[in-house]
Amino acid sequence: MTALRPERETGASYGDQPYGGSSALGETAYLPPLPPIDEETVALRIPDPPPISASAATAAPSGTGTPGGGRAARRKAAKRRGGRHGGTPETAPSETTAPGRQLSRVEARRRERLRKPSPAVMASRAIGEVFITTGVLMLLFVTYQLWWTNVRAHAQAGQEASSLQQDWASGKRAPGVFAPGQGFAILHIPKLDVVAPIAEGVSNKKVLDKGMVGHYGEGALKTAMPQDKTGNFGLAAHRNTHGEPFRYINKLVAGDSVVVETQDEYFVYKVTSMLPVTAPSNVSVLDPIPKGSGFTKPGRYITLTTCTPEFTSKYRLIVWGKMVEERPRSKGKPDALVE
């Protein structure tokens, strides 16, 4: 068996013999195994290839023998960097502009265009503002019509009724012909808790819009007064807004009381019939013997007129009544106001 032997005492080493040669003893010498390579002590080694940077890779693409490539390659690289003459690529400014770098005029103009809203956006904003403004104005108008007109009309009507009663107590007013807009009586509808002054005429501005009940006492629509021995005492009032004294007269039924209070007397009427819908031009409901009322002969009647349906003025609602009692104020209030 062949094995490794130590060197001869003569001091010959493996370096004195060629690899694979014979020793002085004529025996075959085996090459001992090489020690492992120590990375730190090896003097010569093939260096690793240097890393290729992004700019170098762009300037000298693989497959070209020249570091910067040919003219075509340089032109392509220039286009990637932003154009042949250093322009900015068509991307968003935030993607190409490095922090702290001053923008060029082209970049600044492009960024300003991006910030500026388009015509469509500006138009939609304007339309939205118009809708919002219109909605606010409509809300204010509805609030004025449904709430504020009632508040103001109730105040005016209450003041007029109080003034009437004070004048009656002091004797300043007397029955007779009244000027348009002048109050002369007070209407009571106990079932509906209505107490409203009655003024001469049916003018919206002078009478009805102030929360008062108007008497048809002018021109072709002139009707009788309560103290007349025969005739039809015609009244009108708002059903909605401006105090709305006649809002619920559609709830009156036959037998309900309607009382007209004047300086000297109370006139008590009982509801007899109703016409739910009729045209505004049907003035025959105010005749001395009103058509459709069921009355067939002259008498002392009352007619209440208002608009219908609610919140419109397309048609008229009519309620008729017949006088059942004439009571002097000196005898006190009638039963209809005491109950």
DOKELUM-836168 format. One record per residue: residue in one letter; x, y, z of N, C-alpha, C in turn. Coordinates in pm, whole numbers, plus 50000, padded with zeros to 5 digits. Layout:
N
A  X  Y  Z  X  Y  Z  X  Y  Z;
...
This chain:
339
M  50087  49882  50000  50000  50000  50000  50089  50121  50000;
T  50054  50212  49920  50132  50334  49907  50074  50439  49998;
A  50163  50510  50070  50115  50613  50161  50206  50731  50154;
L  50167  50838  50212  50249  50959  50217  50366  50934  50308;
R  50482  50989  50263  50600  50977  50345  50655  51113  50378;
P  50723  51119  50494  50788  51248  50525  50909  51272  50439;
E  50952  51396  50434  51068  51432  50354  51192  51366  50412;
R  51290  51349  50315  51417  51294  50358  51491  51396  50442;
E  51579  51341  50528  51654  51426  50617  51749  51518  50544;
T  51762  51498  50419  51850  51586  50342  51788  51721  50321;
G  51657  51732  50355  51590  51863  50341  51527  51885  50209;
A  51517  51780  50121  51451  51801  49992  51303  51821  50014;
S  51248  51904  49940  51103  51933  49953  51033  51898  49826;
Y  50901  51914  49834  50823  51886  49713  50855  51983  49602;
G  50911  52089  49639  50946  52187  49533  51069  52147  49458;
D  51152  52057  49515  51274  52015  49445  51244  51911  49340;
Q  51123  51857  49340  51092  51752  49247  50977  51797  49159;
P  50981  51758  49035  50869  51791  48948  50749  51707  48986;
Y  50628  51772  48966  50505  51698  48994  50503  51573  48910;
G  50480  51459  48977  50471  51332  48905  50607  51266  48883;
G  50722  51321  48932  50855  51262  48910  50888  51158  49014;
S  51016  51112  49021  51059  51010  49117  51148  51070  49218;
S  51146  51017  49336  51236  51064  49440  51371  50997  49424;
A  51465  51037  49513  51599  50979  49505  51598  50831  49540;
L  51495  50785  49607  51485  50645  49644  51421  50564  49535;
G  51381  50629  49428  51321  50557  49316  51175  50528  49334;
E  51118  50574  49443  50976  50552  49467  50894  50669  49411;
T  50771  50639  49379  50683  50743  49323  50635  50834  49435;
A  50653  50961  49414  50607  51059  49514  50469  51111  49475;
Y  50371  51114  49565  50236  51163  49540  50225  51310  49579;
L  50152  51384  49493  50132  51529  49520  50033  51544  49635;
P  50077  51608  49741  49983  51628  49853  49867  51719  49813;
P  49754  51704  49876  49639  51793  49841  49668  51939  49871;
L  49617  52028  49782  49638  52172  49801  49552  52223  49914;
P  49605  52315  49990  49523  52374  50097  49408  52457  50040;
P  49296  52476  50114  49184  52558  50062  49227  52701  50038;
I  49164  52761  49935  49200  52898  49899  49147  52993  50003;
D  49230  53075  50053  49191  53181  50147  49167  53308  50068;
E  49045  53354  50068  49010  53471  49988  49094  53591  50026;
E  49128  53603  50151  49201  53721  50197  49350  53717  50161;
T  49408  53603  50133  49553  53596  50109  49589  53571  49964;
V  49488  53545  49881  49518  53524  49739  49554  53658  49678;
A  49666  53667  49615  49714  53794  49561  49648  53830  49432;
L  49634  53730  49345  49576  53757  49214  49441  53688  49203;
R  49339  53759  49152  49208  53700  49131  49137  53779  49021;
I  49046  53718  48960  48968  53787  48856  48860  53870  48924;
P  48866  53998  48904  48766  54082  48975  48624  54059  48921;
D  48527  54079  49011  48386  54072  48969  48352  54189  48877;
P  48263  54169  48781  48228  54281  48691  48162  54396  48770;
P  48199  54519  48739  48142  54634  48813  47992  54646  48785;
P  47916  54693  48886  47770  54713  48863  47744  54821  48761;
I  47645  54801  48681  47611  54898  48575  47502  54990  48628;
S  47528  55121  48630  47429  55219  48678  47318  55238  48576;
A  47204  55299  48623  47089  55321  48533  47124  55414  48420;
S  47205  55519  48451  47242  55614  48345  47333  55550  48243;
A  47426  55464  48292  47516  55398  48198  47440  55299  48113;
A  47342  55230  48175  47263  55135  48098  47182  55205  47991;
T  47137  55326  48023  47060  55401  47922  47149  55454  47812;
A  47266  55503  47854  47358  55561  47754  47420  55455  47665;
A  47450  55334  47723  47515  55230  47644  47435  55102  47658;
P  47333  55084  47582  47253  54963  47591  47332  54841  47549;
S  47289  54724  47605  47361  54601  47573  47351  54571  47425;
G  47458  54514  47374  47460  54482  47232  47530  54584  47150;
T  47572  54699  47207  47644  54803  47132  47789  54801  47175;
G  47871  54818  47086  48014  54815  47116  48064  54945  47170;
T  47996  55051  47147  48042  55182  47192  47976  55215  47323;
P  48050  55270  47424  47988  55299  47554  47862  55382  47540;
G  47860  55481  47461  47744  55568  47446  47650  55524  47336;
G  47681  55416  47268  47597  55373  47158  47617  55463  47037;
G  47549  55431  46930  47556  55513  46810  47469  55635  46821;
R  47459  55709  46708  47379  55831  46708  47232  55799  46732;
A  47187  55691  46671  47046  55653  46691  47018  55620  46836;
A  47114  55548  46901  47094  55513  47041  47093  55636  47129;
R  47185  55731  47099  47187  55853  47178  47059  55934  47159;
R  47006  55931  47036  46882  56006  47011  46766  55944  47090;
K  46760  55809  47091  46656  55742  47169  46670  55772  47317;
A  46794  55769  47367  46816  55799  47508  46775  55942  47541;
A  46803  56035  47450  46764  56175  47472  46612  56189  47477;
K  46542  56114  47389  46396  56121  47391  46342  56068  47522;
R  46405  55961  47575  46360  55909  47704  46381  56010  47815;
R  46488  56088  47806  46516  56186  47911  46429  56311  47897;
G  46353  56327  47790  46267  56445  47782  46276  56517  47651;
G  46318  56453  47547  46322  56519  47418  46463  56551  47374;
R  46478  56570  47246  46610  56594  47189  46671  56722  47239;
H  46588  56821  47266  46638  56952  47308  46611  56978  47456;
G  46596  56871  47531  46583  56892  47677  46445  56926  47723;
G  46344  56897  47641  46207  56926  47682  46161  56830  47790;
T  46043  56860  47844  45987  56777  47950  45895  56673  47888;
P  45907  56546  47924  45818  56444  47870  45674  56471  47910;
E  45582  56417  47830  45440  56444  47854  45387  56360  47969;
T  45433  56391  48086  45385  56325  48208  45349  56431  48308;
A  45292  56389  48415  45251  56484  48517  45372  56549  48579;
P  45369  56677  48616  45483  56746  48674  45533  56677  48799;
S  45444  56617  48877  45488  56554  49001  45575  56433  48974;
E  45566  56372  48850  45645  56254  48820  45782  56288  48765;
T  45800  56408  48713  45926  56439  48646  46005  56548  48716;
T  45940  56625  48799  46010  56736  48861  46068  56692  48994;
A  46199  56701  49006  46265  56664  49130  46238  56771  49236;
P  46228  56730  49361  46206  56831  49467  46318  56934  49471;
G  46281  57060  49483  46380  57167  49493  46428  57219  49359;
R  46393  57151  49247  46439  57199  49117  46344  57305  49064;
Q  46396  57411  49010  46314  57520  48957  46247  57474  48829;
L  46116  57506  48816  46041  57465  48697  46076  57555  48579;
S  46078  57492  48462  46095  57572  48341  45965  57642  48307;
R  45968  57734  48212  45847  57805  48175  45742  57711  48115;
V  45787  57614  48038  45695  57517  47980  45627  57437  48090;
E  45706  57391  48187  45650  57315  48298  45554  57400  48381;
A  45591  57525  48405  45506  57613  48484  45372  57637  48415;
R  45375  57658  48281  45251  57679  48208  45164  57553  48210;
R  45228  57437  48193  45152  57313  48195  45087  57290  48332;
R  45164  57315  48437  45109  57298  48571  44995  57396  48597;
E  45007  57519  48548  44901  57618  48565  44774  57575  48491;
R  44791  57514  48371  44675  57466  48297  44606  57353  48372;
L  44686  57267  48434  44628  57157  48510  44551  57208  48632;
R  44600  57315  48694  44531  57370  48810  44404  57444  48773;
K  44399  57503  48658  44284  57582  48616  44167  57491  48582;
P  44044  57512  48640  43929  57424  48610  43884  57438  48465;
S  43834  57331  48411  43788  57331  48273  43655  57407  48262;
P  43617  57447  48141  43487  57516  48123  43368  57433  48173;
A  43375  57301  48154  43265  57216  48201  43252  57221  48352;
V  43366  57219  48421  43364  57226  48567  43309  57361  48613;
M  43354  57469  48548  43305  57602  48585  43155  57615  48560;
A  43107  57557  48447  42963  57564  48417  42882  57486  48520;
S  42930  57367  48557  42858  57288  48657  42854  57359  48792;
R  42965  57426  48827  42965  57502  48953  42863  57615  48949;
A  42858  57687  48835  42763  57798  48823  42619  57749  48832;
I  42589  57638  48762  42454  57583  48767  42418  57539  48908;
G  42513  57476  48976  42488  57435  49114  42459  57553  49205;
E  42534  57662  49189  42510  57781  49270  42373  57841  49241;
V  42332  57838  49113  42199  57890  49078  42090  57807  49145;
F  42105  57675  49140  42005  57587  49203  41998  57611  49354;
I  42114  57623  49417  42116  57645  49561  42049  57778  49596;
T  42084  57883  49521  42024  58014  49547  41873  58011  49526;
T  41830  57944  49417  41686  57934  49390  41615  57859  49502;
G  41676  57750  49548  41615  57674  49657  41602  57756  49784;
V  41705  57833  49815  41700  57917  49936  41590  58022  49923;
L  41581  58084  49804  41477  58187  49784  41338  58127  49792;
M  41319  58007  49736  41188  57943  49744  41153  57908  49889;
L  41252  57861  49963  41227  57830  50104  41187  57956  50181;
L  41256  58066  50155  41222  58191  50222  41081  58238  50183;
F  41047  58221  50054  40915  58264  50008  40805  58181  50074;
V  40825  58049  50080  40725  57962  50144  40711  57996  50292;
T  40825  58021  50358  40820  58059  50499  40743  58189  50517;
Y  40767  58284  50427  40695  58412  50435  40546  58391  50415;
Q  40508  58312  50314  40366  58295  50283  40292  58217  50391;
L  40351  58107  50436  40279  58017  50526  40291  58056  50673;
W  40392  58132  50707  40411  58163  50848  40403  58312  50877;
W  40487  58390  50810  40495  58530  50845  40368  58607  50810;
T  40304  58575  50696  40180  58648  50662  40071  58622  50767;
N  40068  58500  50821  39970  58471  50926  40001  58547  51054;
V  40129  58552  51089  40168  58625  51210  40128  58772  51198;
R  40161  58832  51086  40130  58974  51068  39979  58999  51060;
A  39908  58911  50986  39764  58930  50970  39690  58912  51103;
H  39732  58814  51182  39668  58796  51312  39687  58920  51401;
A  39805  58976  51394  39832  59096  51474  39744  59213  51428;
Q  39733  59231  51296  39652  59341  51244  39504  59320  51273;
A  39456  59197  51255  39315  59170  51280  39282  59185  51428;
G  39371  59137  51514  39347  59153  51657  39344  59299  51699;
Q  39432  59378  51640  39434  59521  51672  39306  59589  51624;
E  39256  59551  51506  39133  59612  51453  39012  59573  51538;
A  39005  59447  51580  38893  59403  51663  38893  59475  51798;
S  39012  59489  51855  39022  59561  51983  38983  59707  51967;
S  39025  59768  51856  38991  59907  51831  38839  59925  51814;
L  38776  59827  51743  38630  59834  51725  38557  59831  51860;
Q  38596  59738  51943  38528  59725  52072  38548  59848  52159;
Q  38665  59908  52153  38689  60030  52231  38603  60146  52179;
D  38594  60154  52046  38510  60261  51988  38363  60240  52022;
W  38319  60113  52021  38179  60088  52057  38153  60125  52203;
A  38249  60094  52287  38231  60124  52430  38227  60274  52456;
S  38303  60350  52374  38309  60496  52392  38204  60570  52310;
G  38132  60499  52221  38028  60562  52140  38083  60640  52021;
K  38206  60612  51978  38264  60686  51867  38208  60642  51732;
R  38159  60518  51720  38110  60469  51592  37959  60445  51601;
A  37896  60459  51488  37752  60436  51480  37722  60363  51350;
P  37615  60282  51348  37580  60212  51224  37557  60310  51110;
G  37591  60267  50990  37574  60352  50874  37655  60298  50758;
V  37690  60387  50667  37770  60350  50551  37917  60359  50589;
F  37992  60254  50555  38132  60248  50593  38222  60261  50470;
A  38334  60324  50490  38431  60341  50381  38502  60209  50352;
P  38550  60186  50229  38624  60063  50198  38742  60044  50293;
G  38751  59927  50348  38859  59897  50441  38826  59927  50585;
Q  38713  59992  50611  38675  60030  50747  38603  59914  50816;
G  38646  59880  50936  38583  59775  51012  38452  59820  51074;
F  38353  59732  51079  38223  59771  51135  38158  59659  51216;
A  38212  59537  51214  38152  59426  51289  38259  59322  51319;
I  38220  59223  51401  38310  59114  51435  38237  58982  51408;
L  38304  58891  51336  38248  58761  51303  38294  58657  51403;
H  38200  58576  51454  38232  58466  51545  38184  58335  51483;
I  38274  58237  51476  38236  58100  51438  38283  58011  51552;
P  38199  57988  51652  38244  57919  51773  38304  57781  51748;
K  38247  57704  51655  38297  57569  51629  38442  57570  51583;
L  38483  57676  51511  38618  57684  51455  38708  57779  51534;
D  38657  57834  51646  38734  57930  51727  38778  58051  51644;
V  38692  58094  51554  38723  58210  51469  38659  58334  51531;
V  38744  58437  51548  38699  58570  51588  38777  58668  51501;
A  38709  58731  51405  38777  58817  51308  38692  58940  51279;
P  38756  59055  51263  38680  59176  51229  38629  59170  51086;
I  38514  59233  51065  38455  59243  50931  38473  59386  50884;
A  38530  59402  50764  38553  59535  50707  38479  59546  50575;
E  38457  59669  50534  38385  59694  50410  38476  59667  50290;
G  38423  59593  50190  38498  59564  50068  38572  59432  50076;
V  38612  59383  49959  38685  59256  49950  38822  59275  49884;
S  38879  59393  49902  39012  59420  49847  39117  59339  49923;
N  39205  59276  49848  39313  59200  49913  39402  59292  49997;
K  39444  59401  49937  39540  59488  50004  39479  59559  50125;
K  39357  59606  50111  39296  59685  50218  39228  59602  50326;
V  39183  59480  50289  39102  59403  50384  39155  59262  50404;
L  39149  59180  50301  39171  59035  50318  39314  59002  50362;
D  39412  59071  50305  39551  59041  50343  39585  59086  50484;
K  39498  59160  50546  39518  59202  50685  39452  59107  50784;
G  39405  58993  50735  39344  58894  50823  39200  58923  50856;
M  39137  59018  50787  38998  59052  50815  38905  58983  50717;
V  38778  58978  50753  38674  58926  50666  38614  59043  50591;
G  38598  59027  50458  38547  59137  50376  38399  59121  50343;
H  38329  59232  50341  38187  59234  50306  38172  59276  50161;
Y  38097  59195  50083  38065  59233  49946  37968  59352  49953;
G  38022  59473  49942  37938  59592  49958  37959  59695  49850;
E  38023  59655  49737  38053  59754  49634  38012  59704  49497;
G  37968  59795  49413  37940  59766  49272  37835  59660  49253;
A  37856  59577  49149  37758  59475  49112  37747  59365  49216;
L  37848  59352  49304  37847  59247  49406  37800  59300  49542;
K  37730  59411  49541  37684  59470  49667  37577  59380  49729;
T  37597  59346  49856  37500  59261  49928  37445  59337  50049;
A  37346  59277  50114  37276  59341  50225  37364  59348  50349;
M  37321  59428  50445  37383  59435  50577  37301  59349  50674;
P  37360  59310  50786  37286  59223  50879  37156  59282  50930;
Q  37153  59414  50950  37033  59476  51006  36920  59494  50904;
D  36948  59468  50775  36842  59479  50675  36736  59371  50698;
K  36610  59406  50669  36499  59315  50696  36499  59193  50604;
T  36546  59209  50483  36565  59096  50392  36696  59116  50316;
G  36753  59008  50266  36875  59019  50186  36977  58912  50226;
N  37086  58917  50156  37193  58816  50172  37321  58889  50212;
F  37369  58863  50331  37491  58925  50383  37611  58842  50335;
G  37680  58890  50232  37788  58813  50170  37925  58850  50227;
L  38005  58749  50263  38137  58768  50322  38241  58684  50247;
A  38366  58733  50248  38479  58661  50187  38601  58672  50278;
A  38686  58569  50273  38811  58572  50352  38906  58467  50295;
H  39033  58480  50332  39134  58384  50287  39115  58249  50355;
R  39141  58145  50278  39142  58011  50335  39283  57970  50378;
N  39383  58021  50311  39523  57993  50346  39602  58123  50341;
T  39697  58135  50434  39785  58251  50448  39705  58374  50491;
H  39776  58478  50531  39717  58607  50570  39606  58591  50675;
G  39636  58512  50776  39540  58494  50884  39444  58380  50865;
E  39414  58345  50739  39328  58233  50698  39205  58211  50789;
P  39116  58312  50804  38999  58296  50891  38902  58188  50843;
F  38894  58164  50710  38799  58068  50657  38866  57935  50619;
R  38975  57901  50681  39047  57779  50640  38963  57653  50659;
Y  38887  57648  50768  38817  57524  50801  38665  57536  50790;
I  38616  57630  50710  38469  57641  50700  38409  57520  50628;
N  38491  57440  50561  38440  57319  50498  38396  57216  50604;
K  38433  57237  50729  38395  57146  50837  38262  57183  50902;
L  38207  57295  50861  38076  57335  50916  37966  57245  50861;
V  37869  57218  50945  37754  57134  50905  37626  57208  50944;
A  37517  57157  50893  37387  57219  50920  37361  57226  51070;
G  37323  57345  51116  37297  57367  51257  37408  57438  51332;
D  37529  57444  51275  37638  57518  51340  37608  57667  51340;
S  37655  57737  51443  37624  57879  51460  37731  57967  51397;
V  37686  58078  51340  37772  58185  51291  37713  58315  51346;
V  37793  58394  51420  37741  58513  51489  37812  58637  51435;
V  37734  58739  51403  37788  58869  51362  37759  58968  51474;
E  37866  59023  51530  37854  59119  51641  37875  59260  51587;
T  37779  59348  51612  37790  59489  51574  37789  59575  51701;
Q  37789  59706  51679  37793  59797  51794  37670  59783  51884;
D  37555  59751  51825  37431  59749  51902  37369  59611  51917;
E  37405  59516  51827  37331  59389  51827  37423  59270  51795;
Y  37368  59152  51827  37424  59025  51783  37326  58964  51684;
F  37378  58917  51571  37295  58851  51470  37342  58705  51462;
V  37251  58613  51496  37287  58471  51502  37229  58400  51380;
Y  37319  58328  51306  37279  58251  51189  37307  58102  51216;
K  37226  58018  51153  37248  57874  51156  37283  57825  51015;
V  37393  57746  51006  37434  57693  50875  37324  57600  50824;
T  37292  57616  50693  37186  57533  50631  37241  57443  50521;
S  37336  57492  50440  37384  57413  50327  37522  57461  50283;
M  37582  57381  50191  37718  57411  50144  37729  57372  49997;
L  37806  57451  49923  37842  57419  49785  37994  57397  49783;
P  38041  57271  49777  38185  57246  49793  38272  57308  49684;
V  38223  57308  49560  38305  57359  49449  38216  57433  49351;
T  38260  57552  49314  38193  57627  49207  38294  57721  49144;
A  38259  57771  49026  38350  57859  48954  38355  57997  49021;
P  38469  58067  49013  38478  58202  49071  38380  58300  49009;
S  38335  58271  48888  38242  58362  48819  38096  58338  48859;
N  38069  58242  48943  37931  58211  48984  37887  58308  49093;
V  37854  58430  49052  37816  58533  49149  37670  58518  49193;
S  37599  58422  49135  37459  58403  49174  37446  58352  49317;
V  37559  58303  49374  37554  58257  49514  37534  58374  49610;
L  37550  58499  49559  37533  58618  49642  37398  58687  49620;
D  37315  58625  49538  37183  58685  49512  37102  58694  49642;
P  37001  58785  49645  36915  58793  49765  36854  58659  49801;
I  36819  58581  49697  36779  58441  49719  36885  58357  49646;
P  36994  58320  49711  37107  58258  49642  37071  58125  49577;
K  37116  58110  49451  37090  57987  49377  37178  57874  49432;
G  37115  57759  49446  37186  57642  49496  37183  57630  49647;
S  37129  57730  49715  37130  57728  49861  37013  57648  49919;
G  36911  57630  49839  36790  57565  49890  36686  57663  49937;
F  36720  57792  49944  36621  57893  49984  36530  57921  49865;
T  36401  57939  49895  36303  57961  49788  36229  58094  49798;
K  36251  58166  49906  36181  58293  49924  36273  58391  49995;
P  36241  58521  49988  36326  58620  50054  36338  58593  50204;
G  36457  58625  50256  36479  58608  50398  36607  58680  50438;
R  36655  58653  50556  36779  58716  50606  36886  58606  50608;
Y  36971  58611  50508  37067  58504  50486  37212  58556  50501;
I  37303  58460  50517  37447  58491  50519  37517  58393  50424;
T  37618  58442  50352  37695  58359  50259  37843  58379  50288;
L  37914  58269  50313  38060  58270  50335  38127  58213  50210;
T  38222  58286  50155  38292  58240  50033  38444  58239  50058;
T  38509  58137  50000  38656  58129  50008  38706  58043  49893;
C  38838  58033  49882  38899  57958  49772  38907  57809  49805;
T  38909  57727  49701  38928  57583  49715  38984  57528  49584;
P  39065  57421  49585  39122  57353  49701  39219  57443  49778;
E  39267  57389  49888  39357  57469  49969  39483  57506  49891;
F  39535  57625  49921  39657  57680  49860  39641  57707  49711;
T  39516  57712  49664  39490  57751  49526  39372  57848  49525;
S  39348  57909  49410  39231  57997  49394  39153  57958  49269;
K  39158  57830  49236  39095  57784  49112  38943  57784  49123;
Y  38890  57743  49238  38745  57735  49258  38705  57808  49385;
R  38573  57805  49413  38520  57868  49533  38438  57768  49613;
L  38448  57782  49744  38370  57704  49840  38268  57797  49903;
I  38141  57755  49907  38032  57840  49955  37961  57773  50072;
V  37934  57852  50177  37856  57806  50292  37743  57907  50314;
W  37618  57854  50327  37502  57942  50349  37443  57920  50488;
G  37384  58029  50541  37316  58020  50669  37194  58112  50671;
K  37107  58089  50769  36984  58166  50783  36978  58225  50922;
M  36939  58355  50931  36931  58421  51061  36820  58359  51145;
V  36857  58328  51270  36760  58269  51362  36739  58355  51486;
E  36827  58455  51507  36811  58538  51627  36878  58673  51604;
E  36808  58778  51647  36865  58914  51650  36856  58961  51795;
R  36972  58979  51857  36975  59003  52002  37048  59135  52031;
P  36982  59229  52102  37050  59354  52139  37166  59326  52234;
R  37269  59404  52225  37386  59385  52313  37349  59411  52459;
S  37246  59491  52480  37204  59521  52617  37155  59396  52690;
K  37114  59293  52617  37066  59167  52677  37179  59065  52697;
G  37299  59104  52663  37411  59011  52679  37436  58925  52557;
K  37534  58839  52570  37575  58755  52456  37471  58648  52430;
P  37456  58609  52303  37365  58499  52272  37421  58366  52322;
D  37336  58266  52326  37377  58135  52375  37491  58075  52293;
A  37495  58105  52165  37598  58048  52078  37739  58090  52121;
L  37749  58209  52186  37881  58256  52232  37906  58225  52377;
V  37805  58180  52448  37820  58149  52589  37855  58002  52610;
E  37800  57915  52526  37821  57771  52539  37968  57735  52526;
